[in-house]
Amino acid sequence: MNKNPLVNSFIMKETAWQKEYEALREIIETSSLIEEFKWSVPCYTYHDSNVLLMHGFKEYCALLFVKGSLLKDENHLLISQTQHTQASRHLRFKSVGEIRESQLIIRQFIKEAIILEEEGRKVEFKPTSEFNIPSEFQQKIDESIELKIAFSTLSPGRQRGYLLYFSDAKQSKTRTARIEKYIPFIIEGKGLHD
């Protein structure tokens, strides 16, 4: 594997997880994945498809398998980042020792992830129609045909983004405030993070 200079810089600048990144990189470089740098983190691809990302958090560093939900995980090592995550899964590490102990498992997951790409396997996403529409948002949709049409023309991903963001608020007044703030964005055809 050719080492990407942007990944070299990323690892050199890292303070908290530098040694762990180097250990993970050593394992990944024995595979047929291509090292790239996307979304400000190392990304490993197979035939232009994103397979895994390497990144760090405060408590741990991780390998994120883009189609992790399709991987065989009999020991339940792969972790969903949030309750709403449908496709990706993390393998988390707190030390180089943990990485070294897990290298056979890491290699197996990488091998299986590459096979998924070769087979063209796709994650079956839950349809947007199955997501909960908060009552506060449903009321706004019922009151405004413009909002109803604008929301229905958003991509399924943008619709899910809004529904999850609105639903995550525990109090009705917070849900209402979020909805009020983003109605103009929805009407303009924009997503939550556009």
C-alpha positions as CSV (number, residue, x, y, z in Angstrom):
1,M,0.0,0.0,0.0
2,N,1.3,3.5,-0.9
3,K,1.3,5.7,2.1
4,N,-0.7,8.9,1.5
5,P,1.3,12.0,2.5
6,L,-1.9,13.6,4.0
7,V,-2.3,10.6,6.3
8,N,1.4,10.9,7.2
9,S,0.8,14.5,8.3
10,F,-2.4,13.5,10.1
11,I,-0.5,10.9,12.2
12,M,2.5,13.2,12.8
13,K,0.2,16.0,14.2
14,E,-1.8,13.6,16.4
15,T,-0.8,13.7,20.0
16,A,-3.3,11.4,21.8
17,W,-3.5,8.4,19.5
18,Q,-0.3,8.6,17.3
19,K,1.1,5.2,18.3
20,E,-2.3,3.6,18.0
21,Y,-2.8,5.1,14.5
22,E,0.6,3.8,13.5
23,A,-0.3,0.3,14.8
24,L,-3.6,0.3,13.0
25,R,-2.0,1.6,9.8
26,E,0.5,-1.3,9.9
27,I,-2.3,-3.8,10.0
28,I,-4.3,-2.1,7.2
29,E,-1.4,-1.7,4.9
30,T,-1.1,-5.5,4.5
31,S,-4.5,-5.5,2.8
32,S,-5.4,-4.4,-0.7
33,L,-7.1,-1.2,0.5
34,I,-6.0,2.2,-0.9
35,E,-5.1,4.8,1.7
36,E,-6.8,8.2,1.1
37,F,-7.6,11.2,3.3
38,K,-11.3,12.2,3.4
39,W,-13.4,14.1,5.9
40,S,-10.1,15.1,7.7
41,V,-9.3,11.5,8.6
42,P,-7.6,8.5,7.0
43,C,-10.0,6.7,4.7
44,Y,-9.3,3.3,3.1
45,T,-11.0,2.4,-0.1
46,Y,-11.5,-0.5,-2.4
47,H,-12.2,0.2,-6.1
48,D,-13.2,3.8,-5.1
49,S,-15.7,2.6,-2.4
50,N,-15.1,3.7,1.2
51,V,-14.4,0.7,3.3
52,L,-13.1,2.0,6.6
53,L,-12.0,5.2,8.4
54,M,-9.5,5.6,11.2
55,H,-10.2,8.3,13.8
56,G,-9.9,9.2,17.4
57,F,-12.1,10.4,20.2
58,K,-11.4,11.6,23.7
59,E,-11.7,8.1,25.3
60,Y,-10.6,5.8,22.4
61,C,-9.4,5.6,18.8
62,A,-11.4,3.5,16.3
63,L,-11.7,1.8,13.0
64,L,-15.1,2.6,11.5
65,F,-16.3,0.0,9.0
66,V,-18.6,1.8,6.5
67,K,-20.7,-1.4,6.0
68,G,-20.1,-2.8,9.5
69,S,-23.7,-3.8,10.0
70,L,-23.1,-6.5,7.3
71,L,-20.0,-7.9,8.9
72,K,-20.2,-11.2,10.8
73,D,-19.6,-10.2,14.4
74,E,-20.3,-13.3,16.6
75,N,-18.4,-11.8,19.5
76,H,-20.2,-8.5,19.4
77,L,-17.1,-6.4,19.1
78,L,-18.5,-3.9,16.6
79,I,-20.2,-1.0,18.1
80,S,-22.9,1.3,16.6
81,Q,-22.0,4.9,17.1
82,T,-25.5,5.9,17.9
83,Q,-28.9,4.2,18.2
84,H,-29.9,5.6,14.8
85,T,-26.8,4.4,12.9
86,Q,-27.9,1.8,10.3
87,A,-24.7,0.9,8.4
88,S,-21.4,1.7,10.0
89,R,-19.8,0.1,13.1
90,H,-16.7,0.8,15.2
91,L,-13.9,-1.3,16.6
92,R,-12.6,0.8,19.5
93,F,-9.2,0.7,21.1
94,K,-7.5,2.4,24.0
95,S,-3.9,1.2,23.6
96,V,-1.4,-0.2,21.2
97,G,-1.6,-3.4,23.3
98,E,-5.3,-3.8,22.6
99,I,-4.6,-3.3,18.9
100,R,-1.8,-5.9,18.8
101,E,-4.0,-8.4,20.7
102,S,-6.9,-7.8,18.2
103,Q,-4.9,-7.8,14.9
104,L,-6.2,-11.2,13.7
105,I,-9.8,-10.0,14.3
106,I,-9.0,-6.6,12.6
107,R,-7.6,-8.4,9.6
108,Q,-10.6,-10.7,9.4
109,F,-13.0,-7.8,9.4
110,I,-11.0,-6.0,6.7
111,K,-10.9,-9.1,4.6
112,E,-14.7,-9.5,5.0
113,A,-15.3,-5.8,4.3
114,I,-13.4,-6.2,1.0
115,I,-15.4,-9.2,0.0
116,L,-18.6,-7.2,0.6
117,E,-17.3,-4.6,-1.9
118,E,-16.3,-7.3,-4.4
119,E,-19.8,-8.8,-4.1
120,G,-21.4,-5.4,-4.4
121,R,-23.4,-5.8,-1.2
122,K,-25.4,-2.9,0.0
123,V,-26.9,-2.0,3.4
124,E,-30.7,-2.1,3.4
125,F,-31.7,1.2,5.0
126,K,-34.9,1.5,6.9
127,P,-37.3,3.6,4.8
128,T,-37.9,7.1,5.8
129,S,-41.6,6.3,6.2
130,E,-40.7,4.1,9.2
131,F,-39.1,7.0,11.1
132,N,-41.2,8.7,13.8
133,I,-42.6,12.1,12.9
134,P,-42.8,14.2,16.1
135,S,-46.3,15.5,16.7
136,E,-45.0,19.1,16.7
137,F,-43.6,18.6,13.2
138,Q,-46.7,16.8,11.9
139,Q,-48.8,19.7,13.1
140,K,-46.7,22.2,11.1
141,I,-46.9,19.9,8.0
142,D,-50.6,19.7,8.4
143,E,-50.9,23.5,8.7
144,S,-48.7,24.4,5.7
145,I,-49.0,22.8,2.2
146,E,-45.7,24.6,1.3
147,L,-43.9,22.9,4.1
148,K,-45.5,19.5,3.3
149,I,-44.4,19.7,-0.4
150,A,-40.9,21.0,0.5
151,F,-40.3,18.2,3.0
152,S,-41.7,15.5,0.6
153,T,-39.3,16.6,-2.1
154,L,-36.2,16.4,0.1
155,S,-34.0,13.4,-0.4
156,P,-34.7,10.5,2.0
157,G,-31.4,11.2,3.8
158,R,-32.3,14.8,4.4
159,Q,-35.7,13.8,5.6
160,R,-34.2,11.3,8.1
161,G,-31.7,13.9,9.3
162,Y,-34.5,16.3,10.2
163,L,-36.7,13.7,11.7
164,L,-33.9,12.3,13.9
165,Y,-32.8,15.8,15.0
166,F,-36.3,16.9,15.9
167,S,-37.1,13.6,17.7
168,D,-33.9,13.6,19.7
169,A,-35.2,16.6,21.8
170,K,-36.7,15.3,25.0
171,Q,-39.0,18.3,25.6
172,S,-41.8,19.5,23.4
173,K,-40.6,23.1,23.6
174,T,-37.1,22.1,22.4
175,R,-38.6,20.1,19.5
176,T,-40.8,23.1,18.6
177,A,-37.8,25.5,18.7
178,R,-35.8,23.2,16.4
179,I,-38.7,22.8,14.0
180,E,-39.3,26.6,13.9
181,K,-35.6,27.2,13.2
182,Y,-35.3,24.8,10.3
183,I,-38.6,25.3,8.5
184,P,-37.0,28.0,6.3
185,F,-34.2,25.5,5.4
186,I,-36.7,22.8,4.5
187,I,-38.7,25.2,2.3
188,E,-35.4,26.1,0.5
189,G,-34.7,22.4,-0.1
190,K,-31.7,22.4,2.2
191,G,-30.6,19.6,4.5
192,L,-29.9,19.9,8.2
193,H,-26.2,20.5,7.6
194,D,-26.2,22.4,4.3
